[in-house]
Amino acid sequence: MSNAESDYKNLLLAAQDQSIIEWIEQNGIINERGDPIEFSHHYFLYDIYLDWSPIQAIPKAAQVGFSTMAILKTIYAAVKRKYNVIYTLPTVGDANQFVSEKVNRMIVLNPAIAACIKDKDNLEQKQVGERFIYYRGTFTEKAALMFSSDLNVYDEEDRSDAGVIGQYESRLQYSKYKGQWHFSNTSFPNVGVHKYWNMSDQKHWFITCSRCGCEQYLNWEKNVDLERRVFVCQRCHNPLSDEDRRVGRWVKKWQDKQISGYWINQMMCDWHTAEELITTFETKDKQYFYNFVLGLPYAGSDIVVDADLVLRNTTTKPSSRTDVCIGVDVGIEKHVVAGTPYGVFLIEKTRDWDDVVKLFLKYDAVMVIDAMPDITVPRQLMQKYKGRVFINYYRENTKNNDITEFKKDNDYGTVFSDRTRLIQKVIDEMVEGNIAFHLNPRELSEYIEHWKSMYRVQEEDNIGNPVVRWESANGVDHFVHATGYYLVAVGRRLQGEGATLRDNFRAFHGRESYFVDESNKIPALSIKEIVGEEKRDWRYL
């Protein structure tokens, strides 16, 4: 028997009698940076390491040690519990980078882990003993449906493709455990991890003020003194020490829930000072601060489109119905927005292409149609009505400020548009009052609902530059895209062959308001008010 096989058998026997914490400590496990795995500064992770609830939901801040824990728990699950694991990240590139920079590095640095892994260099999967961990992306990749799973870990779920995640769920049907662990930096209320958090027991990290003995969980508005730039107790308002924040316990807000939920923010991390977090609050975008520092969803009016923006542009003046432009979003139902260079006079949906064609011919319009998913009819119309019907493909443009590019020669009739910039351009035009709606407000109810589903996500790329995109909370955004295509048609109508829309990079300026829904806002409550007097004997870590 080889030394590696002997080490693996000893590890497996030990794992049968040990918790993961004991396994980590006994084997001296270190992270990808070579630092020991310790809990003196990560008390809030201790219970989560030991939690094997099948369904977990963990909205979290950035850089709290969570990915390291997920790597160790999935390896331990394969070794001890003999689980096959699917581990997803947003893209294939994210998954490969995660394995290359974190997983493989931990394998190299930890002989106890290396003894378990047979295919150490494979970026897509690891054979761990008799089981496998599959690392997969969600965007630009179809779910690999040829293997079954016992545990799916959805890392950065809010930035992942929900449809592909749904496909991976089908791989759990033959498992007794059927584990699904949802965790992510949050994005928007009731989206991704926050949706599952709302259905969970919503555990909060309670700490105790060493001055007055008040138990409380850390709340930005109540525990941070912006003038003194310190953490303070909600009751006595004296400064909280690092030790006060370091030691705590998880307390359920709701009993008898099937989903185990934990909310993690950077205020719980004793290595983050109040001065540091306040500086981030003062210098970063509010969405960034709420999502990545507080681990909370954010939906301010600077990143969403509300009903008021549309309704304040309605008018009773009749439309001229000349120089008509039409945008069509394609699907089982065709969503149509028609208007002139001065405003919209028709919003409708139909299942019949004949209705779209009749409208187009009636007004001798310029029409831009979504190229996907039904390419046949749009292409036929483009070829039959050259120079008046165009099919639109979304393609990011990083070269210049042009939102659209109308192709020529053999590709004549095709237009490429930058999706994020086009949506932002429509919003900017509505903000400036350039798009009037010649419609009764009652006719705009469904149109408004499509806009209300949109929210702006701001992240940072690998070198720290802000990256913005517009997403839909529920996928019902067809009139949004139809309006964008209408605007592309307007540009073509006004500028002819040289038509180009350009982005002025100005974000939607609305009334500032930031949102944390009531189930997640975390009022200052006592232990007794949340779990009752009978629960006060819960153990401390």
Secondary structure as a PSIPRED ss2 file (coil, helix, strand):
# PSIPRED VFORMAT (PSIPRED V4.0)

   1 M C   1.000  0.000  0.000
   2 S C   1.000  0.000  0.000
   3 N H   0.000  1.000  0.000
   4 A H   0.000  1.000  0.000
   5 E H   0.000  1.000  0.000
   6 S H   0.000  1.000  0.000
   7 D H   0.000  1.000  0.000
   8 Y H   0.000  1.000  0.000
   9 K H   0.000  1.000  0.000
  10 N H   0.000  1.000  0.000
  11 L H   0.000  1.000  0.000
  12 L H   0.000  1.000  0.000
  13 L H   0.000  1.000  0.000
  14 A H   0.000  1.000  0.000
  15 A H   0.000  1.000  0.000
  16 Q H   0.000  1.000  0.000
  17 D H   0.000  1.000  0.000
  18 Q C   1.000  0.000  0.000
  19 S C   1.000  0.000  0.000
  20 I H   0.000  1.000  0.000
  21 I H   0.000  1.000  0.000
  22 E H   0.000  1.000  0.000
  23 W H   0.000  1.000  0.000
  24 I H   0.000  1.000  0.000
  25 E H   0.000  1.000  0.000
  26 Q H   0.000  1.000  0.000
  27 N C   1.000  0.000  0.000
  28 G C   1.000  0.000  0.000
  29 I C   1.000  0.000  0.000
  30 I E   0.000  0.000  1.000
  31 N C   1.000  0.000  0.000
  32 E C   1.000  0.000  0.000
  33 R C   1.000  0.000  0.000
  34 G C   1.000  0.000  0.000
  35 D C   1.000  0.000  0.000
  36 P E   0.000  0.000  1.000
  37 I C   1.000  0.000  0.000
  38 E C   1.000  0.000  0.000
  39 F C   1.000  0.000  0.000
  40 S C   1.000  0.000  0.000
  41 H C   1.000  0.000  0.000
  42 H C   1.000  0.000  0.000
  43 Y H   0.000  1.000  0.000
  44 F H   0.000  1.000  0.000
  45 L H   0.000  1.000  0.000
  46 Y H   0.000  1.000  0.000
  47 D H   0.000  1.000  0.000
  48 I H   0.000  1.000  0.000
  49 Y H   0.000  1.000  0.000
  50 L H   0.000  1.000  0.000
  51 D C   1.000  0.000  0.000
  52 W C   1.000  0.000  0.000
  53 S C   1.000  0.000  0.000
  54 P C   1.000  0.000  0.000
  55 I E   0.000  0.000  1.000
  56 Q E   0.000  0.000  1.000
  57 A E   0.000  0.000  1.000
  58 I E   0.000  0.000  1.000
  59 P E   0.000  0.000  1.000
  60 K E   0.000  0.000  1.000
  61 A C   1.000  0.000  0.000
  62 A C   1.000  0.000  0.000
  63 Q C   1.000  0.000  0.000
  64 V C   1.000  0.000  0.000
  65 G C   1.000  0.000  0.000
  66 F H   0.000  1.000  0.000
  67 S H   0.000  1.000  0.000
  68 T H   0.000  1.000  0.000
  69 M H   0.000  1.000  0.000
  70 A H   0.000  1.000  0.000
  71 I H   0.000  1.000  0.000
  72 L H   0.000  1.000  0.000
  73 K H   0.000  1.000  0.000
  74 T H   0.000  1.000  0.000
  75 I H   0.000  1.000  0.000
  76 Y H   0.000  1.000  0.000
  77 A H   0.000  1.000  0.000
  78 A H   0.000  1.000  0.000
  79 V H   0.000  1.000  0.000
  80 K H   0.000  1.000  0.000
  81 R C   1.000  0.000  0.000
  82 K C   1.000  0.000  0.000
  83 Y C   1.000  0.000  0.000
  84 N C   1.000  0.000  0.000
  85 V E   0.000  0.000  1.000
  86 I E   0.000  0.000  1.000
  87 Y E   0.000  0.000  1.000
  88 T E   0.000  0.000  1.000
  89 L C   1.000  0.000  0.000
  90 P C   1.000  0.000  0.000
  91 T E   0.000  0.000  1.000
  92 V H   0.000  1.000  0.000
  93 G H   0.000  1.000  0.000
  94 D H   0.000  1.000  0.000
  95 A H   0.000  1.000  0.000
  96 N H   0.000  1.000  0.000
  97 Q H   0.000  1.000  0.000
  98 F H   0.000  1.000  0.000
  99 V H   0.000  1.000  0.000
 100 S H   0.000  1.000  0.000
 101 E H   0.000  1.000  0.000
 102 K H   0.000  1.000  0.000
 103 V H   0.000  1.000  0.000
 104 N H   0.000  1.000  0.000
 105 R H   0.000  1.000  0.000
 106 M H   0.000  1.000  0.000
 107 I H   0.000  1.000  0.000
 108 V H   0.000  1.000  0.000
 109 L H   0.000  1.000  0.000
 110 N C   1.000  0.000  0.000
 111 P H   0.000  1.000  0.000
 112 A H   0.000  1.000  0.000
 113 I H   0.000  1.000  0.000
 114 A H   0.000  1.000  0.000
 115 A C   1.000  0.000  0.000
 116 C C   1.000  0.000  0.000
 117 I E   0.000  0.000  1.000
 118 K C   1.000  0.000  0.000
 119 D C   1.000  0.000  0.000
 120 K C   1.000  0.000  0.000
 121 D C   1.000  0.000  0.000
 122 N C   1.000  0.000  0.000
 123 L C   1.000  0.000  0.000
 124 E C   1.000  0.000  0.000
 125 Q E   0.000  0.000  1.000
 126 K E   0.000  0.000  1.000
 127 Q E   0.000  0.000  1.000
 128 V E   0.000  0.000  1.000
 129 G C   1.000  0.000  0.000
 130 E C   1.000  0.000  0.000
 131 R E   0.000  0.000  1.000
 132 F E   0.000  0.000  1.000
 133 I E   0.000  0.000  1.000
 134 Y E   0.000  0.000  1.000
 135 Y E   0.000  0.000  1.000
 136 R E   0.000  0.000  1.000
 137 G C   1.000  0.000  0.000
 138 T C   1.000  0.000  0.000
 139 F E   0.000  0.000  1.000
 140 T C   1.000  0.000  0.000
 141 E C   1.000  0.000  0.000
 142 K C   1.000  0.000  0.000
 143 A C   1.000  0.000  0.000
 144 A C   1.000  0.000  0.000
 145 L C   1.000  0.000  0.000
 146 M C   1.000  0.000  0.000
 147 F C   1.000  0.000  0.000
 148 S C   1.000  0.000  0.000
 149 S C   1.000  0.000  0.000
 150 D C   1.000  0.000  0.000
 151 L E   0.000  0.000  1.000
 152 N E   0.000  0.000  1.000
 153 V E   0.000  0.000  1.000
 154 Y E   0.000  0.000  1.000
 155 D E   0.000  0.000  1.000
 156 E C   1.000  0.000  0.000
 157 E H   0.000  1.000  0.000
 158 D H   0.000  1.000  0.000
 159 R H   0.000  1.000  0.000
 160 S C   1.000  0.000  0.000
 161 D C   1.000  0.000  0.000
 162 A H   0.000  1.000  0.000
 163 G H   0.000  1.000  0.000
 164 V H   0.000  1.000  0.000
 165 I H   0.000  1.000  0.000
 166 G H   0.000  1.000  0.000
 167 Q H   0.000  1.000  0.000
 168 Y H   0.000  1.000  0.000
 169 E H   0.000  1.000  0.000
 170 S H   0.000  1.000  0.000
 171 R H   0.000  1.000  0.000
 172 L H   0.000  1.000  0.000
 173 Q C   1.000  0.000  0.000
 174 Y C   1.000  0.000  0.000
 175 S C   1.000  0.000  0.000
 176 K C   1.000  0.000  0.000
 177 Y C   1.000  0.000  0.000
 178 K C   1.000  0.000  0.000
 179 G E   0.000  0.000  1.000
 180 Q E   0.000  0.000  1.000
 181 W E   0.000  0.000  1.000
 182 H E   0.000  0.000  1.000
 183 F E   0.000  0.000  1.000
 184 S E   0.000  0.000  1.000
 185 N C   1.000  0.000  0.000
 186 T C   1.000  0.000  0.000
 187 S C   1.000  0.000  0.000
 188 F C   1.000  0.000  0.000
 189 P C   1.000  0.000  0.000
 190 N C   1.000  0.000  0.000
 191 V C   1.000  0.000  0.000
 192 G C   1.000  0.000  0.000
 193 V H   0.000  1.000  0.000
 194 H H   0.000  1.000  0.000
 195 K H   0.000  1.000  0.000
 196 Y H   0.000  1.000  0.000
 197 W H   0.000  1.000  0.000
 198 N C   1.000  0.000  0.000
 199 M C   1.000  0.000  0.000
 200 S E   0.000  0.000  1.000
 201 D C   1.000  0.000  0.000
 202 Q C   1.000  0.000  0.000
 203 K E   0.000  0.000  1.000
 204 H E   0.000  0.000  1.000
 205 W E   0.000  0.000  1.000
 206 F E   0.000  0.000  1.000
 207 I E   0.000  0.000  1.000
 208 T E   0.000  0.000  1.000
 209 C C   1.000  0.000  0.000
 210 S C   1.000  0.000  0.000
 211 R C   1.000  0.000  0.000
 212 C C   1.000  0.000  0.000
 213 G C   1.000  0.000  0.000
 214 C C   1.000  0.000  0.000
 215 E E   0.000  0.000  1.000
 216 Q E   0.000  0.000  1.000
 217 Y E   0.000  0.000  1.000
 218 L C   1.000  0.000  0.000
 219 N C   1.000  0.000  0.000
 220 W H   0.000  1.000  0.000
 221 E H   0.000  1.000  0.000
 222 K H   0.000  1.000  0.000
 223 N H   0.000  1.000  0.000
 224 V E   0.000  0.000  1.000
 225 D E   0.000  0.000  1.000
 226 L C   1.000  0.000  0.000
 227 E C   1.000  0.000  0.000
 228 R C   1.000  0.000  0.000
 229 R C   1.000  0.000  0.000
 230 V E   0.000  0.000  1.000
 231 F E   0.000  0.000  1.000
 232 V E   0.000  0.000  1.000
 233 C C   1.000  0.000  0.000
 234 Q C   1.000  0.000  0.000
 235 R C   1.000  0.000  0.000
 236 C C   1.000  0.000  0.000
 237 H C   1.000  0.000  0.000
 238 N C   1.000  0.000  0.000
 239 P E   0.000  0.000  1.000
 240 L C   1.000  0.000  0.000
 241 S C   1.000  0.000  0.000
 242 D H   0.000  1.000  0.000
 243 E H   0.000  1.000  0.000
 244 D H   0.000  1.000  0.000
 245 R H   0.000  1.000  0.000
 246 R H   0.000  1.000  0.000
 247 V C   1.000  0.000  0.000
 248 G E   0.000  0.000  1.000
 249 R E   0.000  0.000  1.000
 250 W E   0.000  0.000  1.000
 251 V E   0.000  0.000  1.000
 252 K C   1.000  0.000  0.000
 253 K C   1.000  0.000  0.000
 254 W C   1.000  0.000  0.000
 255 Q C   1.000  0.000  0.000
 256 D C   1.000  0.000  0.000
 257 K C   1.000  0.000  0.000
 258 Q C   1.000  0.000  0.000
 259 I E   0.000  0.000  1.000
 260 S E   0.000  0.000  1.000
 261 G E   0.000  0.000  1.000
 262 Y E   0.000  0.000  1.000
 263 W C   1.000  0.000  0.000
 264 I E   0.000  0.000  1.000
 265 N C   1.000  0.000  0.000
 266 Q H   0.000  1.000  0.000
 267 M H   0.000  1.000  0.000
 268 M H   0.000  1.000  0.000
 269 C C   1.000  0.000  0.000
 270 D C   1.000  0.000  0.000
 271 W C   1.000  0.000  0.000
 272 H C   1.000  0.000  0.000
 273 T C   1.000  0.000  0.000
 274 A H   0.000  1.000  0.000
 275 E H   0.000  1.000  0.000
 276 E H   0.000  1.000  0.000
 277 L H   0.000  1.000  0.000
 278 I H   0.000  1.000  0.000
 279 T H   0.000  1.000  0.000
 280 T H   0.000  1.000  0.000
 281 F H   0.000  1.000  0.000
 282 E H   0.000  1.000  0.000
 283 T H   0.000  1.000  0.000
 284 K C   1.000  0.000  0.000
 285 D C   1.000  0.000  0.000
 286 K H   0.000  1.000  0.000
 287 Q H   0.000  1.000  0.000
 288 Y H   0.000  1.000  0.000
 289 F H   0.000  1.000  0.000
 290 Y H   0.000  1.000  0.000
 291 N H   0.000  1.000  0.000
 292 F H   0.000  1.000  0.000
 293 V H   0.000  1.000  0.000
 294 L C   1.000  0.000  0.000
 295 G C   1.000  0.000  0.000
 296 L C   1.000  0.000  0.000
 297 P C   1.000  0.000  0.000
 298 Y C   1.000  0.000  0.000
 299 A C   1.000  0.000  0.000
 300 G C   1.000  0.000  0.000
 301 S C   1.000  0.000  0.000
 302 D C   1.000  0.000  0.000
 303 I C   1.000  0.000  0.000
 304 V E   0.000  0.000  1.000
 305 V C   1.000  0.000  0.000
 306 D C   1.000  0.000  0.000
 307 A H   0.000  1.000  0.000
 308 D H   0.000  1.000  0.000
 309 L H   0.000  1.000  0.000
 310 V H   0.000  1.000  0.000
 311 L H   0.000  1.000  0.000
 312 R C   1.000  0.000  0.000
 313 N C   1.000  0.000  0.000
 314 T E   0.000  0.000  1.000
 315 T C   1.000  0.000  0.000
 316 T C   1.000  0.000  0.000
 317 K C   1.000  0.000  0.000
 318 P C   1.000  0.000  0.000
 319 S C   1.000  0.000  0.000
 320 S C   1.000  0.000  0.000
 321 R C   1.000  0.000  0.000
 322 T C   1.000  0.000  0.000
 323 D C   1.000  0.000  0.000
 324 V C   1.000  0.000  0.000
 325 C E   0.000  0.000  1.000
 326 I E   0.000  0.000  1.000
 327 G E   0.000  0.000  1.000
 328 V E   0.000  0.000  1.000
 329 D E   0.000  0.000  1.000
 330 V C   1.000  0.000  0.000
 331 G C   1.000  0.000  0.000
 332 I C   1.000  0.000  0.000
 333 E C   1.000  0.000  0.000
 334 K E   0.000  0.000  1.000
 335 H E   0.000  0.000  1.000
 336 V E   0.000  0.000  1.000
 337 V E   0.000  0.000  1.000
 338 A E   0.000  0.000  1.000
 339 G E   0.000  0.000  1.000
 340 T E   0.000  0.000  1.000
 341 P C   1.000  0.000  0.000
 342 Y C   1.000  0.000  0.000
 343 G E   0.000  0.000  1.000
 344 V E   0.000  0.000  1.000
 345 F E   0.000  0.000  1.000
 346 L E   0.000  0.000  1.000
 347 I E   0.000  0.000  1.000
 348 E E   0.000  0.000  1.000
 349 K E   0.000  0.000  1.000
 350 T E   0.000  0.000  1.000
 351 R C   1.000  0.000  0.000
 352 D C   1.000  0.000  0.000
 353 W H   0.000  1.000  0.000
 354 D H   0.000  1.000  0.000
 355 D H   0.000  1.000  0.000
 356 V H   0.000  1.000  0.000
 357 V H   0.000  1.000  0.000
 358 K H   0.000  1.000  0.000
 359 L H   0.000  1.000  0.000
 360 F H   0.000  1.000  0.000
 361 L H   0.000  1.000  0.000
 362 K H   0.000  1.000  0.000
 363 Y C   1.000  0.000  0.000
 364 D C   1.000  0.000  0.000
 365 A C   1.000  0.000  0.000
 366 V E   0.000  0.000  1.000
 367 M E   0.000  0.000  1.000
 368 V E   0.000  0.000  1.000
 369 I E   0.000  0.000  1.000
 370 D E   0.000  0.000  1.000
 371 A C   1.000  0.000  0.000
 372 M C   1.000  0.000  0.000
 373 P C   1.000  0.000  0.000
 374 D C   1.000  0.000  0.000
 375 I C   1.000  0.000  0.000
 376 T H   0.000  1.000  0.000
 377 V H   0.000  1.000  0.000
 378 P H   0.000  1.000  0.000
 379 R H   0.000  1.000  0.000
 380 Q H   0.000  1.000  0.000
 381 L H   0.000  1.000  0.000
 382 M H   0.000  1.000  0.000
 383 Q H   0.000  1.000  0.000
 384 K H   0.000  1.000  0.000
 385 Y C   1.000  0.000  0.000
 386 K C   1.000  0.000  0.000
 387 G C   1.000  0.000  0.000
 388 R C   1.000  0.000  0.000
 389 V E   0.000  0.000  1.000
 390 F E   0.000  0.000  1.000
 391 I E   0.000  0.000  1.000
 392 N E   0.000  0.000  1.000
 393 Y E   0.000  0.000  1.000
 394 Y E   0.000  0.000  1.000
 395 R C   1.000  0.000  0.000
 396 E C   1.000  0.000  0.000
 397 N C   1.000  0.000  0.000
 398 T C   1.000  0.000  0.000
 399 K C   1.000  0.000  0.000
 400 N C   1.000  0.000  0.000
 401 N C   1.000  0.000  0.000
 402 D E   0.000  0.000  1.000
 403 I C   1.000  0.000  0.000
 404 T E   0.000  0.000  1.000
 405 E E   0.000  0.000  1.000
 406 F E   0.000  0.000  1.000
 407 K C   1.000  0.000  0.000
 408 K C   1.000  0.000  0.000
 409 D H   0.000  1.000  0.000
 410 N H   0.000  1.000  0.000
 411 D H   0.000  1.000  0.000
 412 Y C   1.000  0.000  0.000
 413 G C   1.000  0.000  0.000
 414 T E   0.000  0.000  1.000
 415 V E   0.000  0.000  1.000
 416 F E   0.000  0.000  1.000
 417 S E   0.000  0.000  1.000
 418 D C   1.000  0.000  0.000
 419 R H   0.000  1.000  0.000
 420 T H   0.000  1.000  0.000
 421 R H   0.000  1.000  0.000
 422 L H   0.000  1.000  0.000
 423 I H   0.000  1.000  0.000
 424 Q H   0.000  1.000  0.000
 425 K H   0.000  1.000  0.000
 426 V H   0.000  1.000  0.000
 427 I H   0.000  1.000  0.000
 428 D H   0.000  1.000  0.000
 429 E H   0.000  1.000  0.000
 430 M H   0.000  1.000  0.000
 431 V H   0.000  1.000  0.000
 432 E C   1.000  0.000  0.000
 433 G C   1.000  0.000  0.000
 434 N C   1.000  0.000  0.000
 435 I C   1.000  0.000  0.000
 436 A E   0.000  0.000  1.000
 437 F E   0.000  0.000  1.000
 438 H C   1.000  0.000  0.000
 439 L C   1.000  0.000  0.000
 440 N C   1.000  0.000  0.000
 441 P H   0.000  1.000  0.000
 442 R H   0.000  1.000  0.000
 443 E H   0.000  1.000  0.000
 444 L H   0.000  1.000  0.000
 445 S H   0.000  1.000  0.000
 446 E H   0.000  1.000  0.000
 447 Y H   0.000  1.000  0.000
 448 I H   0.000  1.000  0.000
 449 E H   0.000  1.000  0.000
 450 H H   0.000  1.000  0.000
 451 W H   0.000  1.000  0.000
 452 K H   0.000  1.000  0.000
 453 S C   1.000  0.000  0.000
 454 M E   0.000  0.000  1.000
 455 Y E   0.000  0.000  1.000
 456 R E   0.000  0.000  1.000
 457 V E   0.000  0.000  1.000
 458 Q E   0.000  0.000  1.000
 459 E E   0.000  0.000  1.000
 460 E E   0.000  0.000  1.000
 461 D C   1.000  0.000  0.000
 462 N C   1.000  0.000  0.000
 463 I C   1.000  0.000  0.000
 464 G C   1.000  0.000  0.000
 465 N C   1.000  0.000  0.000
 466 P E   0.000  0.000  1.000
 467 V E   0.000  0.000  1.000
 468 V E   0.000  0.000  1.000
 469 R E   0.000  0.000  1.000
 470 W E   0.000  0.000  1.000
 471 E E   0.000  0.000  1.000
 472 S E   0.000  0.000  1.000
 473 A C   1.000  0.000  0.000
 474 N C   1.000  0.000  0.000
 475 G C   1.000  0.000  0.000
 476 V C   1.000  0.000  0.000
 477 D C   1.000  0.000  0.000
 478 H H   0.000  1.000  0.000
 479 F H   0.000  1.000  0.000
 480 V H   0.000  1.000  0.000
 481 H H   0.000  1.000  0.000
 482 A H   0.000  1.000  0.000
 483 T H   0.000  1.000  0.000
 484 G H   0.000  1.000  0.000
 485 Y H   0.000  1.000  0.000
 486 Y H   0.000  1.000  0.000
 487 L H   0.000  1.000  0.000
 488 V H   0.000  1.000  0.000
 489 A H   0.000  1.000  0.000
 490 V H   0.000  1.000  0.000
 491 G H   0.000  1.000  0.000
 492 R H   0.000  1.000  0.000
 493 R H   0.000  1.000  0.000
 494 L H   0.000  1.000  0.000
 495 Q H   0.000  1.000  0.000
 496 G H   0.000  1.000  0.000
 497 E H   0.000  1.000  0.000
 498 G H   0.000  1.000  0.000
 499 A C   1.000  0.000  0.000
 500 T C   1.000  0.000  0.000
 501 L C   1.000  0.000  0.000
 502 R E   0.000  0.000  1.000
 503 D C   1.000  0.000  0.000
 504 N C   1.000  0.000  0.000
 505 F C   1.000  0.000  0.000
 506 R C   1.000  0.000  0.000
 507 A C   1.000  0.000  0.000
 508 F C   1.000  0.000  0.000
 509 H C   1.000  0.000  0.000
 510 G C   1.000  0.000  0.000
 511 R C   1.000  0.000  0.000
 512 E C   1.000  0.000  0.000
 513 S C   1.000  0.000  0.000
 514 Y C   1.000  0.000  0.000
 515 F C   1.000  0.000  0.000
 516 V C   1.000  0.000  0.000
 517 D C   1.000  0.000  0.000
 518 E C   1.000  0.000  0.000
 519 S C   1.000  0.000  0.000
 520 N C   1.000  0.000  0.000
 521 K C   1.000  0.000  0.000
 522 I C   1.000  0.000  0.000
 523 P C   1.000  0.000  0.000
 524 A C   1.000  0.000  0.000
 525 L C   1.000  0.000  0.000
 526 S C   1.000  0.000  0.000
 527 I H   0.000  1.000  0.000
 528 K H   0.000  1.000  0.000
 529 E H   0.000  1.000  0.000
 530 I H   0.000  1.000  0.000
 531 V H   0.000  1.000  0.000
 532 G C   1.000  0.000  0.000
 533 E H   0.000  1.000  0.000
 534 E H   0.000  1.000  0.000
 535 K H   0.000  1.000  0.000
 536 R C   1.000  0.000  0.000
 537 D C   1.000  0.000  0.000
 538 W C   1.000  0.000  0.000
 539 R C   1.000  0.000  0.000
 540 Y C   1.000  0.000  0.000
 541 L C   1.000  0.000  0.000
